[in-house]
């Protein structure tokens, strides 16, 4: 056996002939490094006489003798088994003792020590005994009014004097806990006999049902359970608890919410935080259950809510919780008719968490007869919501149970894919917005729908029909006469025919794309009219309750019809669309109703087929922004718009007709004139007026454009940039009329063909004016003091290369700024791509620059003026300007004259700053003689023509541009040295 890898097997050293298999046991133990004596000591360790008392208990560290305890429990179990054997016998006689069965056939968990109570009853149908639960642990609720306790499958436990439980003497069975929760109270007492002795069992009615989550931070609007019967609602007690680090459950204080709590009270707000919530109420009588944002991940097991509720159970709202699978609502809340399990679409951390395999995961868990189902933003994105029991390409069928009574459905913000589901005939409100459905069939638009939201399903289009415009979606008869809302924005559905839907109040179709089924610029499905290119057939004609139409940024085209029959229309949004009347009247005369307050039209050359460059032009009728009053004369009356925007991208020309509005934008047209605007309204006072990018002609006179003598007290902005005005009239901006004006934009407002003398007029007295832009104009002159009284001005822009205009404006700035530092930053810009004022002085600050021209002196002085303004928190931008010029040089310091050699005088002085050169002058007999001009960094000068016998003086000063232009110097003087005696030179 030498080939064995391990020759020691079970303590035997195996050799070749296997004779070692007969080896003595002690030798085997020794081979395993064990002492045979230890085994002999342990052999009898449990023997009562020769064993070691309690040794095993000590070694195992048990709290009691295991052998004795095991023997005791074994004997007691055997004794109790005998009791159970006699449980269901009609009678028995054991060793002369007669036993009767336990009344009621109670079977308490088989051994009296578990947490549930069951009963065994004889089933007449199956002819067998069946076990039924009396209580599901702590999740039971007992009758709160009668003297009986009705539980489980109809068991009745009464105070029966003959009822008794016969047991053996059981020492090891633990006693029942007096109460499981601190809030429990015994409500019923049952008398029983045990071993001939009377005992009393105390029953606790209304045991709580338990939920797990993250409870607290609640109000009655987020956590509310109603129970009881009609006219007799019940109180509900809540006990939150948590498990501490030691594993001990800690209960929070009881919160009692009384029945019919006053609306001003909110007791549940006192609920403290916890991971467990015990609720003391009868589940069967719960008729409304709201528990929002409490961290629920599942519903409680083994409970059915509302099975005997009066009134019939209604609302289940478990929104904003943490479910990841669709809960068994049908099993737990079988009779509830309103199911809400929504999430907040704005809370990205919680939305779309529920995972389902298919539509059956929803339909199989919804109570039959549900009338409202709201699961906003609840399901995982890109879930295919189609019918798995039908061939591929069939929609999910919500026209069958459990949805046959469904009235309100909200599955928005789930990003479902596939075909829009088939809907029940009972449905009145449908919200499928913010999904990814791609096809809409006729089965969705059932006849009772009054509110439809299919929006934000990008690319959603009708399924194939020939012709496609015959699809029921486009047919007027598809829609209920009571239709109030239709929202199809961010789809590719187009506009259906909605004429005479007298209840329709809102139509949203903004950001619609074209479905590419027909021709993008010749498809009636994407026009506002029901007959292609016929402006007289509005799809919204006689929708008398319609208040809003929004088609902004949609791929719609064709003519703009009249909306006069939409008598309540308040908002009409047609921005960035291709709708246009390419010839004649751009809008219908009297085409808007009296109630219209917001009209926004911006033609899109990207969506429309027409352009000004292509020769398209139209005009606005004089009554475009008027309605006919309901009087005998049908008086033409201006519509008081809050927002009026009309921008045709250069197509609409002629005169802009009379209008009235708070915020008016008639820019990007080809208007040559505007009917003057009057301030004759008490409520609708104009606030902003924008007419840039037109072809407005003639003199610019704001006093005429805004006519009358009334104060335009709300007008804050006027923009007339990019027009063709010929001149700027004098006194055209009276401060008494434009008291609120803060922004005046006249950029490129004057034509390049203006002959001469284009003068920038004053803005005197406009105390609230903050911004003026007159850039890209070629002004010949500027009024003096143009900013007088403009105390709020902080931005001014002008393009000029004229120093005279710059100088005049700088003077105006200095005048209204004054000597104090400005409290706000102010910016004045003078140049653009056409050039700048150049005020740089050639060869400035150089040794050879001894004289300056008058123009250079003007530049120098202007530089100083601008630097002074900058020190007052005023910026002067976009001019070519030298750096700030140095100050007037100080006289040289420490000037000393020394006789350092025969006929030699040496002058020394400290280095000077801010000087271009230094002048050395010798005064002899009162006559100045310029000795030399030296570089500005010189500190020593030697006069080799010094006459020791003559009394003389030296004067030295530094020069720069300031001293030259100003003719002012600061010089130092020193007397010539007196020769030494004897001389200090040889």
VENBEL-V634473 format. One record per residue. RES is the residue in one letter. SS is DSSP state (~ for helix, > for strand, _ for the rest). D_LAST is the distance of its C-alpha to the last C-alpha in Angstrom with 1 decimal. Layout:
res | ss | d_last
RES | SS | D_LAST
RES | SS | D_LAST
This chain:
res | ss | d_last
X | _ | 128.9
X | _ | 125.7
X | _ | 124.6
X | _ | 124.1
X | _ | 120.5
X | _ | 121.2
X | _ | 124.1
X | > | 124.1
X | > | 126.2
X | _ | 127.2
X | _ | 126.4
X | > | 128.6
X | > | 127.1
X | _ | 129.1
X | _ | 130.0
X | _ | 131.8
X | _ | 135.3
X | _ | 134.7
X | ~ | 136.4
X | ~ | 133.6
X | ~ | 135.0
X | ~ | 137.4
X | _ | 134.7
X | _ | 135.0
X | ~ | 133.3
X | ~ | 131.3
X | ~ | 129.9
X | ~ | 128.8
X | ~ | 127.0
X | ~ | 125.3
X | ~ | 124.2
X | _ | 122.5
X | _ | 120.7
X | _ | 122.9
X | _ | 124.8
X | ~ | 128.6
X | ~ | 128.9
X | ~ | 126.7
X | ~ | 129.1
X | ~ | 132.1
X | ~ | 130.4
X | ~ | 129.7
X | ~ | 133.2
X | _ | 134.9
X | _ | 132.1
X | _ | 134.1
X | _ | 137.4
X | _ | 138.7
X | _ | 140.0
X | _ | 137.9
X | _ | 134.7
X | _ | 131.6
X | _ | 131.9
X | _ | 129.4
X | ~ | 127.2
X | ~ | 127.1
X | ~ | 126.2
X | ~ | 123.3
X | ~ | 122.1
X | ~ | 122.1
X | _ | 120.6
X | _ | 123.3
X | _ | 124.0
X | _ | 127.8
X | _ | 130.2
X | ~ | 130.4
X | ~ | 133.8
X | ~ | 135.4
X | ~ | 133.8
X | ~ | 134.8
X | ~ | 138.4
X | ~ | 138.6
X | ~ | 137.4
X | ~ | 139.7
X | ~ | 142.8
X | ~ | 142.0
X | ~ | 141.4
X | ~ | 144.8
X | ~ | 146.4
X | ~ | 144.9
X | ~ | 145.9
X | ~ | 149.4
X | ~ | 148.9
X | ~ | 147.5
X | ~ | 150.5
X | _ | 152.8
X | _ | 150.6
X | _ | 152.6
X | _ | 156.1
X | _ | 158.7
X | _ | 159.7
X | > | 159.7
X | > | 161.3
X | > | 159.3
X | _ | 161.2
X | _ | 163.3
X | > | 160.5
X | > | 160.6
X | > | 157.4
X | _ | 156.8
X | _ | 153.9
X | _ | 150.9
X | _ | 151.7
X | _ | 149.5
X | _ | 148.9
X | > | 145.3
X | > | 143.1
X | _ | 139.8
X | _ | 137.6
X | _ | 140.1
X | _ | 138.7
X | _ | 137.8
X | _ | 134.1
X | _ | 132.4
X | _ | 130.8
X | _ | 133.4
X | > | 137.1
X | > | 139.5
X | > | 143.3
X | > | 145.9
X | > | 148.6
X | > | 151.5
X | > | 151.1
X | _ | 154.5
X | _ | 153.5
X | _ | 152.0
X | _ | 154.4
X | > | 151.4
X | > | 149.3
X | > | 145.8
X | > | 142.8
X | > | 141.0
X | > | 137.9
X | > | 138.4
X | > | 134.7
X | _ | 131.5
X | ~ | 129.7
X | ~ | 127.5
X | ~ | 127.8
X | _ | 131.2
X | _ | 132.1
X | _ | 135.4
X | _ | 137.5
X | _ | 136.1
X | _ | 139.2
X | _ | 142.4
X | _ | 143.6
X | _ | 143.6
X | > | 140.8
X | > | 141.0
X | > | 138.8
X | _ | 138.7
X | _ | 141.8
X | _ | 143.9
X | > | 144.3
X | > | 145.6
X | > | 145.0
X | _ | 147.1
X | _ | 147.8
X | _ | 150.9
X | _ | 152.4
X | _ | 154.0
X | _ | 150.7
X | > | 149.5
X | _ | 147.4
X | _ | 148.8
X | _ | 146.3
X | _ | 146.2
X | _ | 144.2
X | _ | 140.8
X | _ | 138.0
X | _ | 135.2
X | _ | 135.3
X | _ | 132.4
X | _ | 133.3
X | _ | 132.6
X | _ | 129.4
X | _ | 130.1
X | _ | 127.7
X | _ | 125.2
X | _ | 122.9
X | _ | 122.2
X | _ | 123.4
X | _ | 126.8
X | _ | 129.9
X | _ | 133.4
X | _ | 135.8
X | > | 139.1
X | > | 141.0
X | > | 143.5
X | > | 146.0
X | > | 146.9
X | > | 148.7
X | > | 147.3
X | _ | 149.6
X | _ | 151.9
X | > | 149.2
X | > | 147.9
X | > | 144.3
X | > | 142.3
X | > | 139.9
X | > | 137.4
X | > | 136.5
X | _ | 133.2
X | _ | 133.7
X | _ | 130.8
X | _ | 128.8
X | _ | 125.4
X | > | 124.5
X | > | 121.2
X | > | 118.3
X | > | 115.1
X | > | 111.8
X | > | 108.7
X | > | 110.2
X | _ | 108.8
X | _ | 106.7
X | _ | 109.9
X | _ | 111.4
X | _ | 114.9
X | _ | 113.7
X | _ | 112.8
X | > | 115.3
X | > | 118.7
X | > | 122.2
X | > | 125.3
X | _ | 128.7
X | > | 132.1
X | > | 134.9
X | _ | 135.3
X | _ | 135.1
X | > | 134.3
X | > | 130.8
X | _ | 129.5
X | _ | 126.5
X | > | 124.1
X | > | 122.1
X | > | 119.0
X | > | 117.5
X | > | 114.3
X | > | 113.5
X | > | 111.0
X | > | 110.9
X | _ | 108.3
X | _ | 106.4
X | _ | 109.2
X | _ | 111.8
X | _ | 113.4
X | > | 114.4
X | > | 113.1
X | > | 114.9
X | _ | 113.1
X | _ | 114.9
X | _ | 117.9
X | > | 117.3
X | > | 120.5
X | > | 120.8
X | _ | 123.8
X | _ | 126.3
X | _ | 125.6
X | _ | 122.1
X | _ | 120.9
X | _ | 118.5
X | _ | 115.8
X | _ | 116.0
X | _ | 114.5
X | ~ | 115.5
X | ~ | 114.5
X | ~ | 110.8
X | ~ | 111.2
X | _ | 111.8
X | _ | 109.3
X | _ | 107.9
X | > | 109.9
X | > | 110.9
X | > | 114.6
X | > | 116.5
X | > | 120.1
X | > | 121.9
X | > | 125.1
X | _ | 127.3
X | _ | 130.4
X | ~ | 129.2
X | ~ | 132.6
X | ~ | 132.2
X | _ | 128.6
X | _ | 128.7
X | > | 124.9
X | > | 122.1
X | > | 118.5
X | > | 115.8
X | _ | 112.5
X | _ | 109.3
X | _ | 110.5
X | _ | 109.6
X | _ | 113.2
X | _ | 113.6
X | _ | 117.4
X | _ | 120.4
X | _ | 122.4
X | _ | 125.1
X | _ | 128.8
X | _ | 128.8
X | _ | 130.3
X | _ | 129.2
X | _ | 131.3
X | _ | 134.6
X | _ | 136.5
X | _ | 134.1
X | _ | 135.5
X | _ | 134.1
X | _ | 133.6
X | _ | 130.2
X | _ | 127.7
X | > | 123.9
X | > | 122.1
X | > | 118.3
X | _ | 116.2
X | _ | 113.2
X | _ | 109.6
X | _ | 110.6
X | _ | 109.8
X | _ | 112.9
X | _ | 112.3
X | > | 116.0
X | _ | 118.3
X | _ | 120.2
X | _ | 124.0
X | ~ | 124.4
X | ~ | 128.0
X | ~ | 129.0
X | ~ | 127.2
X | _ | 127.6
X | _ | 130.7
X | _ | 131.7
X | _ | 128.4
X | _ | 128.1
X | > | 124.4
X | > | 122.0
X | > | 118.2
X | _ | 115.9
X | _ | 112.9
X | _ | 109.1
X | _ | 106.3
X | _ | 104.9
X | _ | 101.5
X | _ | 101.4
X | _ | 100.4
X | _ | 100.7
X | _ | 104.4
X | _ | 105.9
X | _ | 108.1
X | _ | 108.8
X | > | 112.6
X | > | 113.7
X | _ | 117.1
X | _ | 118.8
X | _ | 120.7
X | _ | 122.3
X | ~ | 125.1
X | ~ | 122.7
X | ~ | 122.5
X | ~ | 126.1
X | _ | 127.6
X | _ | 125.7
X | _ | 126.2
X | _ | 129.2
X | _ | 132.0
X | _ | 132.2
X | _ | 128.5
X | _ | 127.7
X | > | 123.9
X | > | 121.5
X | > | 117.8
X | _ | 115.6
X | _ | 112.4
X | _ | 109.5
X | _ | 111.5
X | > | 112.3
X | _ | 110.1
X | _ | 108.6
X | _ | 110.3
X | _ | 113.6
X | > | 116.4
X | _ | 118.8
X | > | 121.9
X | _ | 125.5
X | _ | 125.8
X | _ | 129.6
X | _ | 129.6
X | _ | 128.3
X | _ | 124.6
X | _ | 123.6
X | _ | 125.8
X | > | 124.2
X | _ | 124.6
X | > | 127.8
X | > | 127.3
X | _ | 130.6
X | _ | 132.6
X | _ | 132.7
X | _ | 130.8
X | _ | 129.3
X | _ | 132.5
X | _ | 131.9
X | _ | 128.1
X | _ | 126.9
X | > | 123.1
X | > | 121.0
X | > | 117.2
X | _ | 115.8
X | _ | 112.4
X | _ | 109.1
X | _ | 110.6
X | _ | 109.6
X | _ | 113.1
X | > | 113.9
X | > | 117.0
X | > | 119.6
X | _ | 119.9
X | _ | 122.8
X | > | 126.3
X | > | 126.8
X | _ | 129.9
X | _ | 131.8
X | _ | 131.1
X | _ | 127.3
X | _ | 125.8
X | > | 122.1
X | > | 120.2
X | > | 116.5
X | _ | 115.3
X | _ | 111.8
X | _ | 108.8
X | _ | 110.7
X | > | 110.7
X | > | 114.3
X | > | 114.8
X | > | 118.3
X | > | 120.4
X | _ | 124.1
X | _ | 126.8
X | _ | 127.8
X | _ | 124.8
X | _ | 125.4
X | _ | 128.5
X | _ | 130.3
X | _ | 129.5
X | _ | 125.7
X | _ | 124.1
X | > | 120.5
X | > | 119.0
X | > | 115.5
X | _ | 114.8
X | _ | 111.2
X | _ | 108.2
X | _ | 110.3
X | _ | 108.1
X | _ | 110.2
X | _ | 113.5
X | > | 116.0
X | > | 119.8
X | _ | 121.9
X | _ | 123.5
X | _ | 126.0
X | _ | 127.2
X | _ | 126.2
X | ~ | 123.3
X | ~ | 123.5
X | ~ | 127.0
X | _ | 125.6
X | ~ | 126.7
X | ~ | 123.1
X | ~ | 123.0
X | _ | 126.5
X | ~ | 126.9
X | ~ | 130.1
X | ~ | 128.4
X | _ | 126.7
X | _ | 128.4
X | _ | 128.9
X | _ | 127.0
X | _ | 123.9
X | _ | 120.9
X | > | 117.9
X | > | 117.1
X | > | 113.7
X | _ | 113.0
X | _ | 109.3
X | _ | 107.3
X | _ | 110.5
X | _ | 111.9
X | _ | 115.1
X | _ | 114.8
X | _ | 116.6
X | _ | 120.3
X | _ | 122.6
X | _ | 122.7
X | _ | 124.5
X | _ | 126.5
X | _ | 125.2
X | _ | 125.3
X | _ | 123.8
X | _ | 120.8
X | _ | 117.7
X | > | 114.8
X | > | 114.2
X | > | 111.0
X | _ | 110.3
X | _ | 106.6
X | _ | 104.8
X | _ | 108.0
X | _ | 107.7
X | _ | 110.1
X | _ | 112.6
X | _ | 112.7
X | _ | 116.5
X | _ | 116.6
X | _ | 114.2
X | _ | 111.2
X | _ | 111.3
X | _ | 115.1
X | _ | 116.6
X | ~ | 118.6
X | ~ | 118.0
X | ~ | 114.3
X | > | 115.0
X | _ | 115.6
X | > | 118.9
X | _ | 122.2
X | _ | 123.0
X | _ | 120.3
X | _ | 118.1
X | _ | 120.4
X | _ | 118.4
X | _ | 121.6
X | _ | 122.5
X | > | 120.0
X | _ | 120.5
X | _ | 119.8
X | _ | 122.3
X | _ | 124.0
X | _ | 122.1
X | _ | 122.3
X | _ | 120.7
X | _ | 117.7
X | _ | 114.4
X | > | 111.9
X | > | 111.4
X | > | 108.3
X | _ | 107.8
X | _ | 104.0
X | _ | 102.6
X | _ | 106.1
X | _ | 107.2
X | _ | 109.7
X | > | 110.3
X | > | 112.9
X | _ | 113.5
X | _ | 112.7
X | _ | 116.0
X | _ | 116.8
X | _ | 116.5
X | _ | 118.2
X | _ | 121.2
X | _ | 118.9
X | _ | 119.2
X | _ | 117.2
X | _ | 114.4
X | _ | 111.1
X | > | 108.7
X | > | 108.7
X | > | 105.9
X | > | 105.7
X | > | 102.0
X | > | 101.0
X | > | 104.5
X | > | 106.1
X | > | 108.7
X | _ | 108.7
X | _ | 111.0
X | _ | 109.6
X | _ | 111.2
X | _ | 112.4
X | > | 111.9
X | _ | 109.3
X | _ | 111.1
X | _ | 114.6
X | _ | 115.2
X | _ | 115.6
X | _ | 115.2
X | _ | 113.8
X | _ | 115.6
X | _ | 114.7
X | _ | 113.5
X | _ | 110.9
X | _ | 107.4
X | > | 105.4
X | > | 105.5
X | > | 102.9
X | > | 103.3
X | > | 100.6
X | > | 101.9
X | _ | 100.7
X | _ | 100.3
X | _ | 100.4
X | _ | 103.9
X | _ | 105.3
X | _ | 106.3
X | _ | 105.1
X | _ | 101.8
X | _ | 100.3
X | _ | 98.9
X | _ | 102.4
X | _ | 103.7
X | _ | 105.3
X | _ | 105.4
X | > | 107.3
X | > | 107.1
X | _ | 107.8
X | _ | 110.9
X | _ | 110.3
X | _ | 112.2
X | _ | 110.3
X | _ | 109.0
X | > | 112.0
X | > | 115.3
X | > | 118.6
X | _ | 119.4
X | _ | 122.8
X | _ | 124.2
X | _ | 126.7
X | _ | 124.2
X | _ | 122.2
X | _ | 119.1
X | > | 116.0
X | > | 113.5
X | > | 110.0
X | _ | 109.7
X | > | 107.1
X | > | 105.1
X | > | 102.7
X | > | 101.2
X | > | 101.8
X | > | 100.2
X | > | 101.3
X | > | 99.1
X | _ | 100.9
X | _ | 97.8
X | _ | 98.0
X | _ | 101.8
X | > | 103.0
X | > | 102.1
X | > | 103.2
X | > | 102.9
X | > | 102.3
X | _ | 105.3
X | _ | 105.4
X | _ | 104.5
X | > | 103.8
X | > | 101.9
X | > | 99.3
X | > | 97.3
X | > | 97.8
X | > | 96.5
X | _ | 97.7
X | _ | 94.7
X | _ | 95.0
X | _ | 97.8
X | > | 98.0
X | > | 98.8
X | > | 97.9
X | > | 98.6
X | > | 99.6
X | _ | 102.2
X | _ | 100.3
X | > | 100.3
X | > | 101.7
X | _ | 100.9
X | _ | 104.5
X | _ | 105.1
X | _ | 104.9
X | _ | 104.6
X | _ | 103.1
X | _ | 99.9
X | _ | 97.7
X | _ | 94.6
X | > | 93.1
X | > | 93.7
X | > | 92.6
X | _ | 93.4
X | _ | 90.5
X | _ | 91.2
X | _ | 93.8
X | _ | 94.0
X | _ | 94.0
X | > | 93.6
X | > | 92.9
X | > | 90.6
X | > | 89.4
X | _ | 90.7
X | ~ | 91.1
X | ~ | 92.7
X | ~ | 95.5
X | ~ | 95.7
X | > | 96.2
X | > | 98.7
X | _ | 99.9
X | _ | 98.2
X | _ | 98.6
X | _ | 95.6
X | _ | 95.0
X | _ | 94.1
X | _ | 94.1
X | _ | 92.5
X | _ | 89.2
X | > | 88.6
X | > | 89.0
X | > | 88.3
X | _ | 88.8
X | _ | 86.3
X | _ | 87.1
X | _ | 89.4
X | > | 89.7
X | > | 89.1
X | > | 88.2
X | > | 86.2
X | > | 85.3
X | _ | 87.2
X | _ | 85.6
X | _ | 86.5
X | _ | 88.2
X | _ | 87.1
X | _ | 88.1
X | _ | 86.8
X | _ | 90.0
X | _ | 92.0
X | _ | 89.6
X | _ | 88.8
X | _ | 88.8
X | _ | 86.9
X | _ | 84.3
X | > | 83.9
X | > | 84.0
X | > | 83.7
X | _ | 83.6
X | _ | 81.9
X | _ | 82.7
X | _ | 85.4
X | > | 85.0
X | _ | 86.1
X | _ | 83.7
X | _ | 86.0
X | _ | 85.0
X | _ | 84.2
X | _ | 81.3
X | _ | 80.1
X | _ | 80.7
X | > | 79.3
X | > | 78.6
X | _ | 80.4
X | _ | 79.3
X | _ | 80.5
X | _ | 80.3
X | _ | 81.9
X | _ | 82.7
X | _ | 81.5
X | _ | 82.8
X | _ | 81.5
X | _ | 79.3
X | > | 79.1
X | > | 79.0
X | > | 78.9
X | _ | 78.8
X | _ | 77.0
X | _ | 78.1
X | _ | 78.9
X | _ | 77.3
X | _ | 76.7
X | _ | 75.6
X | > | 74.8
X | > | 74.8
X | _ | 76.2
X | _ | 73.6
X | _ | 73.4
X | _ | 75.7
X | _ | 75.2
X | _ | 75.9
X | _ | 77.9
X | _ | 77.6
X | _ | 76.4
X | _ | 77.6
X | _ | 76.1
X | _ | 74.2
X | > | 74.5
X | > | 74.3
X | > | 74.2
X | _ | 73.8
X | _ | 72.8
X | _ | 70.7
X | _ | 67.9
X | _ | 67.6
X | ~ | 64.5
X | ~ | 66.5
X | ~ | 69.2
X | ~ | 66.7
X | ~ | 64.9
X | ~ | 68.2
X | ~ | 69.3
X | ~ | 65.9
X | ~ | 66.5
X | ~ | 69.9
X | ~ | 68.6
X | ~ | 66.0
X | ~ | 68.8
X | ~ | 71.1
X | ~ | 68.5
X | _ | 66.9
X | _ | 63.9
X | _ | 65.3
X | _ | 65.0
X | _ | 68.2
X | _ | 70.4
X | _ | 71.6
X | _ | 69.8
X | > | 70.3
X | > | 69.7
X | > | 69.6
X | > | 69.7
X | _ | 69.0
X | _ | 69.4
X | > | 71.7
X | _ | 72.4
X | _ | 72.5
X | > | 68.8
X | _ | 66.3
X | _ | 64.2
X | > | 60.8
X | _ | 58.0
X | _ | 55.0
X | _ | 52.1
X | _ | 50.8
X | _ | 47.2
X | _ | 46.7
X | _ | 43.5
X | _ | 41.6
X | _ | 38.1
X | _ | 39.7
X | _ | 42.4
X | _ | 41.5
X | _ | 45.1
X | _ | 48.5
X | _ | 52.0
X | ~ | 54.5
X | ~ | 56.4
X | ~ | 53.3
X | ~ | 52.7
X | ~ | 56.4
X | ~ | 55.9
X | ~ | 52.9
X | ~ | 54.8
X | ~ | 57.8
X | ~ | 55.7
X | ~ | 54.7
X | ~ | 58.3
X | ~ | 59.6
X | ~ | 57.0
X | ~ | 58.0
X | ~ | 61.7
X | ~ | 60.8
X | _ | 59.5
X | _ | 62.9
X | _ | 64.9
X | > | 65.5
X | > | 65.1
X | > | 64.6
X | > | 65.6
X | _ | 65.8
X | _ | 63.2
X | > | 60.2
X | _ | 57.3
X | _ | 53.5
X | _ | 52.3
X | _ | 51.5
X | _ | 48.4
X | _ | 45.4
X | _ | 45.0
X | _ | 42.6
X | _ | 39.1
X | _ | 37.6
X | _ | 34.3
X | _ | 31.3
X | _ | 30.7
X | _ | 27.6
X | _ | 25.5
X | > | 21.9
X | > | 19.0
X | > | 15.5
X | > | 12.2
X | > | 10.5
X | > | 8.0
X | _ | 7.9
X | _ | 11.7
X | > | 12.6
X | > | 15.1
X | > | 16.7
X | > | 20.3
X | > | 22.2
X | _ | 25.9
X | _ | 28.9
X | _ | 31.1
X | _ | 33.8
X | _ | 37.5
X | _ | 40.1
X | _ | 37.8
X | _ | 37.9
X | > | 34.5
X | > | 31.7
X | > | 30.9
X | > | 27.4
X | > | 27.7
X | > | 25.2
X | > | 26.9
X | > | 25.7
X | _ | 28.0
X | _ | 30.7
X | > | 30.6
X | > | 30.3
X | > | 28.5
X | > | 29.1
X | > | 26.0
X | > | 27.6
X | > | 30.4
X | > | 29.5
X | > | 31.9
X | _ | 33.5
X | _ | 32.0
X | _ | 28.3
X | _ | 26.3
X | > | 22.7
X | > | 21.5
X | > | 18.2
X | > | 18.1
X | _ | 15.8
X | _ | 17.2
X | _ | 16.0
X | _ | 16.1
X | _ | 14.3
X | _ | 16.9
X | _ | 19.8
X | _ | 21.7
X | > | 22.6
X | > | 24.3
X | > | 24.7
X | > | 28.2
X | > | 29.1
X | > | 32.7
X | > | 34.6
X | > | 37.6
X | _ | 40.8
X | ~ | 44.4
X | ~ | 45.3
X | ~ | 42.4
X | ~ | 43.0
X | ~ | 46.8
X | ~ | 46.7
X | _ | 43.9
X | _ | 42.4
X | _ | 38.9
X | _ | 37.2
X | > | 33.5
X | > | 30.7
X | > | 28.3
X | > | 24.9
X | > | 23.0
X | _ | 19.6
X | _ | 16.8
X | _ | 16.0
X | _ | 12.3
X | _ | 11.3
X | _ | 11.7
X | _ | 9.5
X | _ | 7.3
X | _ | 6.9
X | _ | 3.8
X | _ | 0.0
